[in-house]
Amino acid sequence: MATLGIQEWKRTERQYVAILQSIERFEPGTIREIEKHHGQTILGGILRGTDVTDWYALAFDRNEWEFEEARALARQALDRYRASHHLQP
């Protein structure tokens, strides 16, 4: 698994989306919602050539969070990811 970091932010009509790694790293058609709670969604997919599901992006409901709050929440989520995967920031 890659050491994740925010590659870019996208804004849709409803969400702020933090892209964590290139879509090219994933098997086509495998990106899906893998966890959702309190206006935060983790999108993930199967890494190419493996059976491993990894995070692709974090999405935050714009009706519940301001952009700066979403940025802080994304950093916290990445810290939890790194801790659970025993990775350095």
C-alpha positions in Angstrom: 0.0 0.0 0.0 1.1 3.5 -0.7 1.7 6.2 1.9 -1.3 8.3 1.3 -1.5 12.1 1.2 -3.8 14.6 -0.3 -3.0 14.9 -4.0 -5.7 17.5 -4.8 -9.0 18.8 -3.6 -12.1 18.8 -5.8 -15.4 20.6 -5.1 -18.7 19.3 -6.3 -22.1 20.8 -5.8 -22.5 18.7 -2.7 -19.0 17.7 -1.5 -15.4 18.6 -0.9 -13.3 15.6 -2.2 -9.7 15.0 -1.2 -8.1 12.7 -3.8 -5.5 10.6 -2.1 -4.0 8.6 -4.9 -4.2 8.2 -8.7 -7.3 6.5 -10.1 -4.8 4.6 -12.3 -3.6 2.6 -9.2 -7.0 0.9 -9.0 -8.7 -1.8 -11.0 -11.3 -0.3 -13.3 -14.8 -0.1 -11.9 -13.9 -0.9 -8.3 -14.1 2.5 -6.7 -17.0 2.5 -4.2 -18.1 3.9 -0.8 -16.3 1.8 1.8 -17.3 3.8 4.9 -19.7 6.6 5.7 -20.6 8.5 8.9 -21.3 12.0 10.0 -21.1 13.6 6.6 -17.7 12.0 5.8 -17.3 9.3 3.2 -14.3 7.1 2.4 -14.0 6.0 -1.2 -11.8 3.0 -2.0 -11.1 0.4 -4.6 -9.1 -2.6 -5.4 -5.4 -1.9 -6.2 -4.4 -3.1 -9.6 -2.9 -6.6 -9.6 -4.0 -7.4 -6.0 -7.0 -8.2 -4.0 -6.3 -5.4 -1.6 -8.9 -2.6 -1.1 -7.3 0.8 -0.3 -8.5 4.3 0.1 -8.9 6.4 -3.0 -10.5 9.6 -1.7 -12.3 11.3 1.2 -15.5 13.2 0.7 -17.2 15.7 3.0 -20.7 16.9 2.7 -20.7 20.7 2.0 -23.9 21.1 4.0 -22.3 19.8 7.1 -18.7 21.1 6.8 -16.8 24.2 5.8 -13.8 23.7 3.6 -11.3 24.3 6.4 -13.1 21.8 8.6 -13.0 19.3 5.8 -9.2 19.8 5.4 -8.7 19.3 9.2 -10.9 16.2 9.1 -9.0 14.8 6.1 -5.7 15.2 8.0 -7.2 13.4 11.0 -8.5 10.6 8.8 -5.0 10.2 7.2 -3.4 10.1 10.6 -5.8 7.3 11.6 -5.1 5.4 8.3 -1.3 5.7 8.9 -1.6 4.5 12.5 -3.7 1.6 11.5 -1.3 0.6 8.7 1.8 1.4 10.9 3.0 4.0 8.4 5.0 7.2 9.0 3.4 10.6 8.1 
